[in-house]
């Protein structure tokens, strides 16, 4: 039976080619995802490990106690650690975010990886952590060193001036050296600026204080024992970790990050493989129908049912093995391409060699073989149930009506249950119904797939009636062909339906979210511009003061924020000039007065927050700030929910003491009459073309929000595109095998006068019917799921209201029509070229 399976596989290799292609693409997606995540994770770990090579112990400041010296890293702590046995050196470091301007006055590095640090020269005048590539290290306040890549972006040579900013005005410093670095942030597209220690302390912290002590030890020193010695020598308020602990923690964080990416991609790979199941099952069902006489002969000469099943499964296993092996090799190319695509989109992943773990290869092969065998299992059982005499008497038998009745009953139950759950979801008002929504969506989709043969009849009949009027005989024949085996039609259309259901649902949700964001901005933000920093680390208060004096500015309102907890629940509080806030936002006070919010003993709260916590005017709110301090201000005003503002407002006097450094998160500007158009250019000029300054109008903010949503949507389109491609392959495969199955019939049609163009048109119309049935079903289910699931967003996003983008839906349907036409090109051409006499003689 193994030899029989192998012979069948080789005999039908052309017919199985499309099925193999579907398995190949699915496993390529799986293996590419696994190799990509392993490669990126390894690159991050290698960079991190290399940057920690000389770290035996790391000492960082903790939370200060009542003694102002506790938890402060200064020279006395450095001397105490340096004196410990086994310590060869102590490197005190201080750092923060630094934005270096490139040739175009834009940031030279990514907003998350633009860092600055101090250069700590040793006895030889060099810093071992940052090996010099040219020049020397910075030694005074007006000097700077850059990593080589950032220096290239600025176009500056040694001795030239470099423009940069921390959180305020532009600074200029002389480039005196370039360095190499193992910092993974720089390797991932960030920038590095180095200053002398005194300057770095002034820029990033306080004079005389450090952010970390990096302790190096003699070779062979036990890091854990040294860490315990350091802890024992330090006063309270410090944290000491060994280099191995740091490496383990960072490796764990990297694994978590890459794991989330891997799992997301594997979900879409799973969708592609699930779509492939329909193609595989369809193919083996048709192959078995074509080999009915052969199977009957095997049964007649003594083959058992179990042997017939095993023969089909072995054939499927061999097909899956070969396709998966090729898919794994293709997956390596996908892994390389995926990193390039993400880097081009701004991901800035670190460089590193391609990592191919044996688990990736084993997983890809196992998944491909398993999916193929499972998909072929039901067709194999159907083949084994055929009685020899019955099979020899008839080449092709119609499906048992009882089977369709049972299938339709199961489908109706699944669909009804799924729809009921989704209708229940529409009554929920919080994200706690996410699990129910996912279960309801899965049941609804599964039920529609099971019911597809029943649903295909009225659709094909209606569509066929319309095409028959326009095309005559070819349209009627196409309709009859599609109705002849509704299971086959449904299975082929279902593969396309799954992809379009997901694409339609995501599109409706994304467009609706964009509309909600637009409404949110229009309702609550009345400022003409928002000024913020590119690195999201805030602006110096000097920026707000300077903008307030800018000609053409009617109002400049800086806003800063910190967090606190009340009974363990985290909340944000914004501080600003509450009297001026109404000039830039639609702030409507419903109770109390903002003029009563003064000093540190009073706040204003939003209505939803007040209702949730049972607050009214005069109520006190216990605040546990994250710096360990507490406050208990009273409620002096309650305002209507405002999407620009957080739930609690206070004064700078209340918030500023709890900030590490006083910074404004953004500054809202209201332009003077007639000045709005030219204000951005004037602000940039006034701020000296500062690379950290970002000026955005209301339209810019809406486009930015829409762009973020659209970027995610287009990424989803790309990931779901694989499933759609596999579905198209399924249409081609079904039509090609259907043409082979109907060779005699097509020969008879040609013999009685149907022209070659009529045969082509018949196959083409059948393909279009299948594709449009899948598209209409997918669009309908997708809109329903988006409507019902969208209700979960209402509690956190009240402005969300479902909008059906009919223009995009029309594009999806037109693309499905194009899929139907293109998928029929090869099968239609093959059918039209069949020899009439040879076809009629086919048994």
C-alpha positions in Angstrom: 0.0 0.0 0.0 3.0 2.3 0.6 4.2 1.7 -3.0 0.6 2.3 -4.2 0.5 5.7 -2.3 3.9 6.7 -3.8 2.8 5.7 -7.3 -0.4 7.7 -6.9 1.6 10.7 -5.7 3.9 10.6 -8.7 1.1 9.8 -11.2 -0.9 12.9 -10.1 1.9 15.3 -9.3 0.6 17.9 -11.7 -2.9 17.9 -10.1 -1.3 18.0 -6.7 1.0 20.9 -7.5 -1.5 23.6 -6.5 -2.2 21.8 -3.2 1.5 21.5 -2.5 1.9 25.2 -3.2 -0.8 26.0 -0.6 1.0 23.8 2.0 4.3 25.3 1.0 3.2 28.9 1.5 1.6 28.1 4.9 4.7 26.4 6.2 6.9 29.1 4.8 5.0 31.6 6.8 5.4 29.5 9.9 9.1 28.8 9.5 9.8 32.4 8.4 8.1 33.7 11.6 10.1 31.3 13.8 13.4 32.0 12.2 12.7 35.8 12.2 11.9 35.9 15.9 15.0 33.7 16.7 17.2 35.9 14.6 16.0 39.2 16.1 16.1 37.8 19.7 19.6 36.5 19.2 20.8 39.9 17.7 19.3 41.8 20.7 20.8 39.3 23.2 24.2 39.4 21.6 24.3 43.2 21.6 23.1 43.3 25.2 25.6 40.6 26.3 28.4 42.4 24.7 27.5 45.7 26.3 27.6 43.9 29.7 30.9 42.1 29.2 32.7 44.3 31.8 29.8 44.5 34.2 30.3 42.4 37.4 27.9 44.5 39.5 25.6 47.4 38.7 24.7 49.8 41.5 21.7 52.1 41.0 20.0 54.6 43.3 16.8 53.6 45.1 14.1 55.7 46.6 15.5 58.5 48.9 14.5 58.3 52.6 14.3 61.2 55.0 18.1 61.4 54.9 18.8 63.4 51.7 22.1 61.5 51.2 20.4 58.0 51.2 19.9 56.7 47.7 22.2 59.3 46.1 25.1 58.0 44.0 28.0 60.4 44.5 31.8 60.4 45.0 31.6 59.0 48.5 29.7 55.9 47.3 32.1 55.5 44.4 35.1 55.5 46.8 33.4 53.1 49.1 32.7 50.6 46.3 36.1 51.0 44.8 37.8 50.1 48.1 36.1 46.6 48.2 38.4 43.5 47.6 38.0 42.1 44.2 37.0 45.3 42.5 39.3 46.4 39.7 37.5 49.5 38.6 34.3 51.5 39.2 32.8 53.4 36.3 30.3 56.1 37.4 27.8 56.9 34.6 25.0 59.3 34.0 22.9 59.6 31.0 19.6 60.5 29.4 17.9 61.3 26.1 19.8 63.5 23.6 18.6 64.5 20.2 21.3 65.3 17.7 20.3 67.2 14.6 21.2 65.8 11.2 21.9 67.7 8.0 18.2 68.7 7.7 17.8 69.6 11.3 15.8 66.4 11.9 16.7 63.9 14.7 19.7 61.8 13.6 18.5 58.8 15.5 15.2 57.1 16.4 13.0 58.8 19.0 13.3 55.8 21.3 17.1 55.3 21.0 18.6 58.8 21.0 20.8 58.7 24.1 23.5 60.7 25.8 26.1 59.7 28.4 29.3 60.7 30.1 32.7 59.8 28.7 34.9 58.4 31.5 38.6 58.3 30.5 40.9 55.8 32.2 44.6 56.2 33.0 45.3 56.1 29.3 42.8 58.9 28.6 40.3 56.5 26.9 37.0 55.0 27.9 37.0 51.3 27.3 33.2 51.2 27.0 33.3 53.5 24.0 36.5 52.7 21.9 37.6 55.7 19.9 37.5 55.5 16.1 38.9 59.0 15.6 39.9 62.1 17.6 39.6 62.0 21.4 37.0 62.1 24.1 35.2 65.3 25.3 37.0 67.1 28.1 35.1 70.4 28.5 31.5 71.7 28.4 31.7 72.8 24.8 32.9 69.4 23.4 31.1 66.3 22.2 31.8 62.9 20.8 29.4 60.9 18.6 29.1 57.3 17.5 30.3 56.9 13.9 26.9 56.3 12.4 25.4 59.5 13.9 28.5 61.5 12.9 27.9 60.5 9.3 24.3 61.6 9.5 25.2 65.0 10.8 27.9 65.4 8.1 30.2 66.9 10.7 33.9 66.4 10.7 36.3 66.7 13.7 36.4 70.3 14.7 32.9 71.1 13.2 29.9 72.3 15.2 27.1 69.8 16.1 23.6 71.0 16.9 21.7 69.1 19.6 18.9 69.5 22.2 18.0 67.7 25.5 14.6 69.1 26.5 14.9 72.8 25.7 16.8 75.2 23.5 19.3 74.1 20.8 22.9 73.7 22.0 26.0 73.7 19.8 29.2 71.8 20.7 32.4 71.0 18.9 32.9 67.5 17.6 36.2 66.2 19.0 35.8 62.4 18.4 33.9 59.5 17.1 33.4 56.2 19.0 32.2 52.7 18.5 29.5 51.2 20.8 27.8 47.9 21.6 24.7 49.7 22.9 21.8 47.8 21.3 19.7 51.0 21.1 22.3 52.5 18.8 22.6 49.3 16.8 18.9 49.4 16.3 19.0 52.9 14.7 19.5 55.2 17.7 22.2 57.8 18.3 24.8 58.3 21.0 26.2 61.6 22.2 29.1 61.7 24.8 29.9 64.6 27.2 32.5 65.1 29.9 31.1 63.9 33.3 30.4 67.4 34.7 28.5 68.4 31.7 26.5 65.2 31.6 25.5 65.6 35.3 24.3 69.1 34.6 22.3 68.0 31.5 20.8 64.8 32.8 20.7 65.0 36.6 22.3 67.0 39.4 26.0 68.1 39.8 28.0 65.5 41.6 25.4 62.7 41.2 25.4 59.6 39.0 22.8 57.4 37.6 24.7 54.1 37.8 28.0 52.6 39.0 29.4 49.8 36.8 31.7 47.7 38.8 34.4 45.6 37.1 36.1 42.7 38.8 39.2 40.6 38.4 38.8 37.5 36.2 37.4 34.5 38.1 35.6 36.7 40.7 32.3 35.3 41.9 29.8 37.9 40.8 27.1 36.9 43.3 29.6 37.0 46.2 30.8 40.4 45.0 27.3 41.7 44.7 26.6 40.7 48.3 29.8 42.5 49.4 28.7 45.6 47.6 25.2 45.5 49.2 26.7 45.1 52.6 29.0 48.0 52.2 26.3 50.4 50.9 23.9 52.4 53.1 20.1 52.0 52.6 18.5 53.3 49.4 20.6 51.5 46.8 20.1 48.4 44.6 23.0 46.2 43.5 22.6 43.5 40.7 25.2 41.2 39.3 26.1 41.4 35.6 24.6 37.9 35.2 21.3 39.1 36.8 21.1 42.0 34.5 21.8 39.8 31.4 19.1 37.4 32.5 16.6 40.1 33.1 17.3 41.8 29.7 17.2 38.4 28.0 13.8 37.7 29.6 12.5 41.1 28.4 13.8 40.4 24.9 12.2 37.0 24.8 8.9 38.5 26.0 9.1 41.2 23.3 10.1 38.9 20.4 7.6 36.3 21.7 4.7 38.7 21.3 5.8 39.4 17.8 6.2 35.7 17.0 2.8 34.8 18.4 1.1 37.6 16.5 2.7 36.4 13.2 1.9 32.8 14.0 -1.8 33.6 14.3 -1.8 34.8 10.7 0.3 31.8 9.7 -2.4 29.6 11.3 -5.1 31.4 9.4 -3.2 30.7 6.1 -2.8 27.0 7.0 -6.5 26.8 8.0 -7.4 28.2 4.6 -5.1 25.5 3.1 -7.1 22.8 4.8 -10.1 23.5 2.5 -7.9 23.2 -0.5 -6.2 20.0 0.6 -9.6 18.3 1.5 -11.1 19.5 -1.8 -8.2 18.1 -3.8 -8.2 14.7 -2.1 -12.0 14.4 -2.3 -11.8 15.0 -6.1 -8.8 12.7 -6.6 -10.6 9.9 -4.7 -13.7 10.4 -6.8 -11.5 10.1 -9.9 -9.8 7.0 -8.6 -13.0 5.2 -7.5 -12.5 2.3 -9.9 -8.9 1.9 -8.8 -9.8 1.9 -5.1 -12.6 -0.7 -5.9 -10.1 -3.0 -7.5 -7.8 -2.7 -4.5 -10.7 -3.6 -2.2 -11.7 -6.5 -4.5 -8.2 -8.1 -4.5 -8.1 -8.0 -0.7 -7.2 -4.5 0.5 -8.9 -3.7 3.8 -10.6 -0.4 4.6 -7.8 0.4 7.0 -5.2 -0.1 4.3 -7.1 2.2 1.9 -7.2 4.9 4.6 -3.5 4.5 5.3 -2.7 4.6 1.6 -4.4 8.0 1.2 -2.9 9.4 4.5 0.6 8.2 3.4 0.1 10.0 0.1 -1.0 13.1 2.0 2.0 12.8 4.4 4.5 12.5 1.6 2.9 15.5 -0.1 3.0 17.5 3.1 6.6 16.5 3.8 7.9 17.6 0.4 5.9 20.8 0.4 7.0 21.6 4.0 10.7 21.0 3.2 10.5 23.5 0.3 8.4 25.8 2.4 11.0 25.8 5.2 13.7 26.9 2.7 11.4 29.6 1.4 10.7 30.7 5.0 14.4 31.6 5.4 13.9 34.2 2.6 10.7 35.4 4.3 12.7 35.9 7.6 15.3 38.0 5.9 12.7 40.0 3.9 10.6 40.6 7.0 13.4 42.2 8.8 14.2 44.4 5.9 10.5 45.4 5.5 10.2 46.3 9.2 13.4 48.2 9.2 12.2 50.2 6.2 9.0 51.0 8.2 11.1 52.4 11.1 11.4 49.3 13.3 15.2 49.6 13.3 16.0 46.0 14.3 19.7 45.3 15.1 21.9 43.6 12.6 22.9 40.0 13.2 23.4 36.6 11.4 20.4 34.5 10.4 19.7 32.1 13.3 18.1 28.8 12.2 17.2 26.6 15.2 16.4 23.0 14.7 13.1 23.6 16.5 12.0 25.9 13.6 12.7 23.3 11.0 11.0 20.6 13.0 8.0 22.7 13.7 7.6 23.7 10.1 7.8 20.2 8.9 5.5 18.8 11.6 2.9 21.5 11.1 2.9 21.0 7.3 2.6 17.2 7.4 0.0 17.3 10.2 -2.2 19.8 8.5 -2.1 17.9 5.2 -2.8 14.5 6.9 -5.7 15.9 9.0 -7.2 17.6 5.9 -7.0 14.3 4.0 -8.4 12.2 6.8 -12.2 12.6 6.0 -11.6 12.0 2.2 -9.7 8.9 3.1 -12.5 7.5 5.3 -15.0 8.3 2.5 -12.8 6.2 0.1 -12.6 3.3 2.5 -16.5 3.2 2.9 -17.0 2.6 -0.9 -18.1 -1.0 -1.5 -16.2 -2.7 -4.4 -19.3 -3.7 -6.4 -21.0 -0.4 -5.9 -17.9 1.5 -6.9 -17.4 -0.6 -10.1 -20.9 0.1 -11.1 -20.7 3.8 -10.9 -17.8 6.2 -11.5 -19.3 9.1 -9.6 -22.0 9.2 -7.0 -23.8 12.2 -5.7 -23.3 13.0 -2.0 -25.8 11.4 0.3 -28.7 13.8 1.0 -28.6 12.7 4.7 -25.1 14.0 5.0 -26.2 17.4 3.8 -29.2 17.4 6.2 -26.9 16.6 9.1 -24.3 19.2 8.0 -27.0 21.9 7.6 -28.4 21.1 11.1 -24.9 21.4 12.7 -24.2 24.6 10.8 -27.5 26.1 11.8 -26.8 25.3 15.5 -23.2 26.7 15.3 -24.3 29.9 13.5 -27.3 30.5 15.8 -25.1 30.1 18.9 -22.4 32.4 17.5 -24.9 35.1 16.5 -26.6 34.8 19.9 -23.3 35.4 21.7 -22.4 38.3 19.4 -25.8 39.9 20.1 -25.1 39.4 23.8 -21.8 41.2 23.3 -23.6 44.2 22.0 -25.2 44.6 25.5 -21.8 44.8 27.2 -20.1 48.0 28.0 -16.6 47.0 28.9 -13.6 45.1 27.6 -14.4 42.2 29.9 -16.5 40.8 27.0 -13.5 40.3 24.8 -13.4 36.5 25.4 -17.1 36.2 24.6 -16.6 38.2 21.4 -13.8 36.0 20.3 -15.8 32.8 21.0 -18.9 34.2 19.3 -16.9 35.3 16.2 -15.3 31.9 15.9 -18.6 30.1 16.2 -20.3 32.4 13.7 -17.5 31.9 11.2 -17.5 28.2 11.7 -21.2 27.9 11.4 -21.3 29.9 8.1 -18.5 27.6 6.7 -20.6 24.5 7.6 -23.7 26.1 6.1 -21.9 27.3 2.9 -23.2 24.5 0.7 -26.8 25.4 1.6 -26.2 29.1 1.2 -24.4 28.6 -2.2 -27.6 27.3 -3.9 -29.7 30.5 -3.9 -26.6 32.7 -4.6 -25.4 30.6 -7.5 -29.0 30.3 -8.9 -29.5 34.0 -8.7 -26.1 34.9 -10.1 -26.4 32.2 -12.8 -29.7 33.5 -13.9 -28.2 37.0 -14.4 -25.2 35.6 -16.3 -27.4 33.3 -18.4 -29.3 36.3 -19.7 -26.0 37.9 -20.8 -24.0 34.9 -22.0 -26.6 32.4 -22.9 -25.6 28.7 -22.9 -22.2 29.3 -21.2 -23.9 31.0 -18.2 -26.4 28.2 -17.8 -23.7 25.6 -18.0 -21.6 27.4 -15.5 -24.5 27.6 -13.1 -25.2 23.9 -13.4 -21.6 23.1 -12.8 -21.4 25.2 -9.6 -24.7 23.7 -8.3 -23.7 20.1 -9.2 -21.5 19.7 -6.2 -22.4 22.4 -3.6 -19.9 21.0 -1.1 -17.0 21.6 -3.5 -18.2 25.1 -4.4 -18.7 25.9 -0.7 -15.3 24.6 0.3 -13.5 26.6 -2.4 -15.5 29.8 -1.6 -15.0 29.3 2.1 -11.2 29.7 1.8 -11.7 33.1 0.2 -14.5 34.0 2.6 -12.2 33.6 5.7 -9.7 36.1 4.4 -12.3 38.6 3.3 -14.2 38.3 6.6 -11.1 39.3 8.6 -10.1 42.0 6.1 -13.6 43.5 6.1 -14.0 43.4 9.9 -10.6 45.0 10.4 -11.4 47.7 7.8 -14.7 48.6 9.3 -13.2 48.8 12.8 -10.3 50.9 11.6 -12.4 53.4 9.6 -14.8 53.7 12.5 -12.0 54.3 14.9 -10.5 57.0 12.6 -13.9 58.7 12.5 -14.1 58.6 16.2 -10.7 60.2 16.6 -11.7 63.0 14.2 -14.8 63.7 16.3 -12.9 63.5 19.5 -10.4 66.2 18.3 -13.1 68.4 16.9 -15.2 68.3 20.1 -12.6 68.8 22.8 -9.5 70.5 21.4 -9.9 74.2 20.5 -6.2 75.0 20.3 -4.7 75.7 16.8 -1.4 73.8 17.5 0.2 71.4 19.9 3.9 71.7 20.5 5.7 68.6 21.9 9.0 66.8 21.8 10.0 64.2 19.3 11.2 61.8 22.0 8.1 62.1 24.2 10.3 63.1 27.2 8.9 66.5 27.7 10.0 70.1 27.2 11.8 72.5 29.4 9.4 75.1 31.0 11.5 77.7 29.2 9.9 76.5 26.0 6.4 77.4 27.2 7.5 80.8 28.4 9.2 81.5 25.1 6.2 80.5 23.1 3.9 82.7 25.3 5.9 85.7 24.1 5.9 84.6 20.5 4.2 87.2 18.1 1.0 85.8 16.8 0.3 83.6 19.8 -2.9 84.5 21.7 -2.5 81.9 24.4 0.2 79.3 25.3 -0.8 76.7 27.9 1.8 74.2 29.0 0.6 70.9 30.5 2.6 68.5 32.6 1.6 65.2 34.1 2.5 62.6 36.8 0.8 59.6 38.2 -0.6 58.5 41.6 -2.7 55.7 43.1 -5.9 55.8 45.1 -6.6 52.5 46.8 -4.2 50.7 44.5 -5.9 52.2 41.3 -3.4 54.1 39.1 -4.6 57.5 37.8 -2.9 60.4 36.0 -3.0 64.1 37.1 -2.3 67.0 34.8 -1.0 70.3 36.0 -1.5 73.6 34.2 -2.8 77.1 34.4 -6.5 76.1 34.9 -7.7 79.7 34.3 -6.1 79.6 30.8 -7.0 76.0 30.0 -10.4 77.0 28.7 -8.8 79.0 25.9 -7.3 75.8 24.3 -9.8 73.1 25.2 -13.6 72.8 25.5 -13.5 72.6 29.3 -17.0 72.6 30.7 -17.3 72.8 34.5 -20.5 71.2 35.8 -20.0 71.8 39.5 -17.8 74.0 41.6 -15.3 76.5 40.1 -11.8 76.2 38.6 -10.8 79.4 40.4 -11.1 77.4 43.7 -8.4 75.0 42.6 -5.4 76.6 44.3 -2.1 75.5 45.8 -1.7 71.9 46.9 -5.0 71.3 48.7 -7.5 71.2 45.9 -8.1 69.6 42.5 -10.7 69.3 39.7 -12.0 65.9 38.6 -13.9 64.6 35.5 -17.5 63.6 35.9 -16.9 59.9 35.1 -14.1 59.8 37.8 -16.4 61.5 40.3 -19.2 59.1 39.7 -17.0 56.0 39.9 -15.5 57.1 43.3 -18.6 58.8 44.7 -16.9 62.2 44.8 -18.6 65.6 45.2 -17.5 69.1 45.9 -15.5 69.1 49.1 -14.7 65.4 49.0 -11.1 64.4 49.6 -9.0 62.2 47.4 -6.1 60.2 49.0 -3.1 60.3 46.6 -0.1 58.0 46.9 2.5 59.4 44.5 5.1 57.2 43.0 7.9 59.0 44.8 6.6 57.8 48.1 4.9 61.0 49.1 1.2 61.4 49.9 -1.4 64.1 49.6 -5.1 64.5 50.3 -6.6 67.4 48.4 -10.2 68.2 48.2 -12.4 68.3 45.1 -13.0 72.0 44.2 -14.5 71.5 40.7 -16.0 68.8 38.5 -15.9 69.0 34.7 -17.5 67.2 31.8 -15.4 64.4 30.2 -12.8 65.8 27.9 -10.7 63.5 25.7 -7.8 65.9 25.6 -7.4 65.9 29.4 -7.0 63.2 32.0 -9.4 62.5 34.8 -7.7 64.8 37.4 -6.5 68.4 37.1 -4.3 70.2 39.6 -1.8 73.0 39.9 1.9 72.9 39.2 2.4 73.5 43.0 0.8 70.1 43.6 2.4 68.1 40.8 6.0 69.6 40.4 7.4 68.2 43.7 6.7 64.7 42.5 8.5 65.0 39.2 12.2 63.9 38.8 12.7 66.9 36.6 10.0 69.6 35.9 9.1 69.2 32.2 6.0 70.0 30.2 4.5 67.2 28.2 3.0 69.6 25.6 2.2 73.2 25.1 -1.2 74.1 23.5 -1.3 77.2 21.4 -4.1 79.5 20.3 -3.2 81.7 17.5 -4.1 85.4 17.3 -6.7 86.2 14.6 -5.3 85.8 11.1 -1.9 84.4 12.4 -2.6 80.6 12.4 -1.2 79.9 8.9 2.3 81.3 9.4 2.7 80.4 13.1 4.5 77.0 12.7 7.3 78.4 10.6 7.7 81.3 13.0 7.8 78.9 16.0 10.5 76.8 14.3 12.5 79.9 13.6 12.1 81.2 17.1 13.2 77.9 18.6 16.3 77.9 16.4 15.1 74.9 14.2 15.3 72.8 17.3 15.3 69.0 16.3 13.1 68.0 19.3 10.4 70.6 18.7 7.3 69.2 16.9 4.5 71.6 16.0 1.2 69.9 15.0 -2.1 71.4 13.9 -5.4 69.7 14.5 -5.3 68.3 11.0 -1.8 67.0 11.7 -3.0 65.3 14.9 -5.9 63.7 13.1 -3.6 62.5 10.3 -1.1 61.2 12.8 -3.8 59.2 14.6 -5.3 58.0 11.3 -1.8 57.2 10.0 -1.2 55.0 13.1 -4.4 53.1 12.6 -3.9 52.8 8.8 -0.4 51.6 9.3 -1.6 48.7 11.5 -4.4 48.0 9.1 -2.1 47.8 6.1 0.2 45.5 8.1 -2.8 43.3 8.7 -3.7 43.4 5.0 -0.1 42.2 4.2 -0.3 39.4 6.8 -3.8 38.3 5.6 -2.6 38.6 2.0 -1.0 35.1 2.3 -4.3 33.6 3.2 -6.0 35.2 0.2 -3.2 34.0 -2.1 -3.7 30.5 -0.9 -7.5 30.9 -1.4 -6.9 32.0 -5.0 -4.7 28.9 -5.5 -7.7 26.8 -4.2 -10.0 28.3 -6.9 -7.4 27.5 -9.6 -6.9 24.0 -8.2 -10.6 23.2 -8.0 -11.3 24.4 -11.5 -8.3 22.6 -13.0 -9.4 19.3 -11.4 -13.0 19.9 -12.2 -12.0 20.3 -15.9 -10.2 16.9 -15.7 -13.2 15.4 -14.0 -15.5 16.6 -16.8 -13.3 15.8 -19.7 -15.9 13.6 -21.4 -18.7 16.1 -20.7 -16.6 18.9 -22.3 -15.9 16.7 -25.3 -19.6 16.1 -25.8 -20.3 19.8 -25.5 -17.7 20.5 -28.1 -19.1 17.8 -30.4 -22.6 19.2 -30.4 -21.4 22.7 -31.3 -20.1 24.6 -28.3 -17.1 26.7 -29.5 -13.8 27.0 -27.7 -14.7 30.5 -26.6 -17.9 29.1 -25.1 -16.0 26.5 -23.1 -13.6 29.2 -21.8 -16.5 31.4 -20.9 -18.2 28.6 -19.0 -15.2 27.8 -16.9 -14.6 31.6 -16.3 -18.1 32.2 -15.2 -18.0 29.2 -12.8 -14.8 30.7 -11.3 -16.4 34.1 -10.9 -19.5 32.6 -9.2 -17.3 30.8 -6.7 -15.2 33.9 -6.0 -18.1 36.3 -5.7 -20.0 33.9 -3.4 -17.0 33.8 -1.1 -16.6 37.5 -1.3 -20.3 38.4 -0.6 -20.3 35.9 2.3 -17.1 37.2 3.7 -18.1 40.9 3.5 -21.5 40.2 5.1 -20.0 38.2 8.0 -17.2 40.7 8.5 -19.6 43.7 8.7 -21.7 41.8 11.3 -18.8 40.9 13.4 -17.4 44.4 13.3 -20.8 45.9 14.3 -21.4 43.5 17.2 -17.7 43.5 18.4 -17.4 47.3 18.1 -19.8 47.7 21.1 -17.0 46.7 23.4 -15.1 49.9 22.5 -17.9 52.2 23.6 -16.9 52.3 27.3 -13.3 53.4 26.7 -14.0 55.2 23.4 -17.5 56.8 23.5 -16.9 58.5 20.1 -16.6 55.2 18.4 -19.5 54.7 16.0 -19.6 52.1 13.3 -19.0 53.4 9.8 -19.2 51.1 6.8 -16.7 52.2 4.1 -18.7 51.3 1.1 -16.0 52.5 -1.2 -13.5 50.0 0.2 -16.1 47.3 0.3 -16.7 47.8 -3.4 -13.0 47.5 -4.0 -12.9 44.2 -2.2 -15.8 42.9 -4.3 -14.1 44.1 -7.5 -10.9 42.4 -6.4 -12.8 39.2 -5.8 -14.3 39.5 -9.3 -10.7 39.9 -10.7 -9.6 36.9 -8.7 -12.4 34.8 -10.3 -11.4 35.9 -13.8 -7.6 35.4 -13.3 -8.0 32.1 -11.5 -9.9 30.7 -14.5 -7.2 31.6 -17.1 -5.2 28.4 -17.0 -8.2 25.9 -16.4 -10.3 27.7 -19.1 -7.4 27.5 -21.6 -6.9 23.8 -20.8 -10.5 23.0 -21.2 -10.8 24.8 -24.5 -7.8 22.9 -25.9 -9.1 19.4 -25.1 -9.3 17.1 -28.2 -13.0 16.4 -28.9 -12.6 12.7 -29.9 -10.1 11.9 -27.2 -12.3 13.6 -24.6 -15.4 11.7 -25.7 -13.5 8.4 -25.5 -12.4 9.1 -21.9 -13.9 6.7 -19.3 
